[in-house]
Amino acid sequence: MRKVGVVADTAASIPEDLIKEYGITMVPLITVFEDKSYRDGIDLKEASQLFDLVDKADKFPSSSAPPPVDYLNLYRKLAQDKVEGILSITISSGLSVCFDVATQAKEMAEKELPGVRVEVFDSKTTVGGFGMIVLAAARAAAEGKDLAQVIKATSEVKDKLSCIVLFDTLSFLAKSGRIGRANALMGNMLSIKPIAEIPPSIGTVEPVTRVRTRPKALKYLVEIAKRRSKPGDKMHFLVEHTVTSKEAEKLVKMLYQEFDCAEVLTCESQPVAALKIGPKSVVLTFYSD
């Protein structure tokens, strides 16, 4: 029996089969179109559905963190499963209020569930980087480790991973108010593709470069991984995309050709995450053993 339950919000990009395999509890983020709300994975299941709604909407939608009670209900459920501890991992506090909301729920749980220790962990990143951090926690929990050991395994992966984003356009990031220093990559030429990253040491979107054409941009992602690893390293990769699966497949093939891969995972971004990074984005997250 697991000693620790792992909770994460749906900004974490994780292949669905691994969510089920490791019993990760996901809290849906919310997209708001004027007077109607859509929960990730429930009301909106795919990024393509989100973009269809955006195309039809008169006003660009907003996103919302779940209320504290949504986290608390999941803490209650895990407590019923007899876990000793809960690690609630959130999207970067520099990009969302989820960390604050999960912490409020933790304070409620301390009064209501005195036999279960809840800790909230700020991933300081999002999408694939966030997902790999959550996977590290879930794998440690599946091995029967206690809460302190799970937090240690989670921190170790967080401290060495890179999360690089190839955007087709920065307009979605700008409209969402999360563009930050990546504003330096804004340009008018359609052929120029911006590349940014979300370093877990900083927790916000940071500019990397602009590349002419998407094929060159994909190669640049591979070059970044080469520069940040050593020959012989066993590499862990997660490739995600927003409605551009063929390009994601191309990148996966390039990774297998260039690296000694411990794993190469693939998935599509959840709707709220897709709303921030926009359509035709490709995200490469990686770390080495």
N, C-alpha and C positions, 0 to 999 in steps of 0.2 A: 504493500500500500504506500502511495506517495505521502511524504511528510509535508510537502509544500504544493500549494496551488498557484498557478501563474495566470495573471490577468493582464490583458493589454487592450488598448483601444485600436480601432480598425485602421488607423494610419499606418500600422505595422503591416508591411507586405510580407505575407507568409503563404506558401502553397497550401491549398485547402487540405490536401491529404495529410500534411504534417500537423496542421491545427488539430485534426481529428486524432492522429496517431499519438500525439503528446498531451491531448486533453487540455489544450490552451483555451482559456475562457476569454472571449472577445466582447468588448463593449462597443456597440455601434456608435460611430460619429453620425452627425446629422447635417444634411443639406437642406437649406431653407429657400424655397422659391416663393417669395411674397408671403402668402398666407398658408402655405402647405409645407410640411416637413417630411423628409424622406430619410429613413435610417439605413445606413450601410448594411448590405447583405440581407436586408429584410424587404424594404420598400424599393430600394435600388440595389440590384445584384451585380451589375457590371458597369464599367466606365462608359461603354457605348450608350447605355440608357441615359446616363447623366448628360453626355454631350448632346444627345437628341433633345433633351429638355432645355439645355442651355440655348441651342439653336432656335427653339421656338419661343423662349421667354423674352419679354420686353425689357427685363432688368436682370443684370448679372446676379446670380444667387449668392447667398452667404452660407457659412458653415457654423455649426454649433457643437460645443462639447456636450456630452451627456450630462444630465443632472446628477448630483451626488447620490441620489437614491438608486440610480441604475448601478453604480458601483457597489453600493451597500447591499443591494439584492443579490449580487453575484458573490460578495463576501459571505453572505448568509448561506447561500447554497453550498459553497465550498466548506463552510464550517459544518454543515450537515453531512458532508462527505468525510468528516473526521480528520481533516488536515490539521497539522499543528501550526502551520504558518501560511501566509499568503504574500506573494510578491506581486505588487501591482505596478506594472511598467507603463510609462506614458510617453507620448510624443514630447519632443523637446519643449521645455517651459518657455523657451524663447520664441516658439511658434504657436503655442496654444495654451489655454488655461486648464487643460486636462490634468496637469500635475496638481494644481490647486484644488480642483474638484475631487480628484482621487484622494487627496490628503484630508479634505473635509469628511469624505466617506470613511476614511481610516479612523478619524476622531470619533465618529458615530459608532463605528464597530468596536472601538475600545471600551465603550460603555455597555454595548449590547452583547458583545461576544468576547468576554474576558478571557476565555480559554484559548483564543486564537490570536496569534501575533500577526499584525498586518504591517508591511513596510511598503513605502511608495518609492519607486526608483525612476529618476529622470533620465531617459535615454539620451538626451541632448542631441537627438537626430530625428529622422523620420523615414518613411517608406522602407526601402530595403535595409538600410542601416538599422533602423528600429526593429525590423523583422528579424534580423540575424541576432540582435541582442536578446530578443524574446525567445528565439529558438535555443540560444545558449542556456537561458534560465530553465526552459522546459526540459531540455535534455538532462541537465543536472538534477532537476526534480525527479525525472523518470528513473534516475539511478539511485534514488532513495536518499539523496543528500538533504541535510537540514537547511533551514532558512539562511543561516550565515554562510554555509558552503555554496548555496545557490547564488546568493548575492556576490560572492567572490568570483564564481565562474562567469557570471553576467558582466561584472566589471572588467574582467580580463579580456573578454571579447570586445567590449565597448572601447577599451583603451587602444586597441590595435586595428580597428576596422576603418575602411574608407568607403564613403558613399558619394558617388559621382553621378550627376544628372545631365543628360543630353536633352536639351529642350528644342522643340520645333519653334516655339514662340514663348516669349516671356510675358505675354499679355495677361494670361491667366494668373500668374504669380503676382503681377502688378495689381490686378483688380482685386485680388484677395488680400492685399496689404502685407504680404510676406516677402516682398522682393529684397528689401534691405540693401546690402552692398552689391548684390547681383545686378542692381540697376546700371552699374557700369558696363554691363554687357549688352544693354539695349542698343538696337540698331535698326535701320530702315531697310536694309537689303535682305530679301527673302532667302537668298542663298547662304547667308551667314547664320550658322547654328551656334548658339551660346551653350557653354558647358560650365556648370557650377558644382559645388559640393556642399554637404552639410557636415562639417567636422564635429564629432562628438565632444571635442575639447572646447568648442565654441557654442554650438547649438543653434546657429542661424545659417542662412544661405549665403555662401561666400563665392565670389567670382573665381573662375579658373582661366578660361580663354574663350575666344570665338574661332570657329573653324569654318572654312568654306566647303560646303557640301556635306551631306549626311554620311556618305561612305568614308570620307576622311575623318569625320567626327567619330565614327565607330572605331576606326583604327587608333584614334587618339585615346579613346577609353582604354584600349588594350595597352597602349604605351604607358599610360599612367600606372596601370597595374604592374607592368614590368619594372618601372622606376621605383616602385614602392615594395618590391619583393626581391628575393635573391634566387639565383639558380638552385634548383633542388628543393625549394620551399613547397610544402603541400598546401595548395591553395583552396580556400572555400569561397565560392562565388554565388551571388544571387543576382539574376538578371530579371528585371521587371519592365513592363511597358504599359503604355496607355494606347490601346487599339492600334498597335503596330507590331503584331506578333512575328511577322516574317523577318523584320529587322532584329528582333530579339533572338530569333533562331540563328541568324547569321552571326551575331555576337557570340552566342554559345559555341558555335563551331570554331570560331577564331580562338576562343579561350582554350578549348580542348587541344587545338593545334600548338598553342604557345606555352602552356603551363602543365605542370604535374598537378592535376586536379583531385583534391579529396572529395569535393562535391561541386556540382553546378546546378543550382536550383532555379526554377523559372516560375513567374506568376504575373498576373495583371494587377495593376494598382486598384485598390478599392475606390468607390466613387468620390468620397471627400478628398482623398489624396490626389486623385485624378483632377479634381477641380482646381487644385493648387498648381500642379505641374503642367496641366494642359494636355491636349491630344498629341499623339505621335512622339511622346517622350520615351526615352530609354534610360533606365537607371542601372548602374553597375555598382554593386556593393561587394567588398572582398576583404579577406584577411588571411594571414598565413599561420600555420601551426608553429 
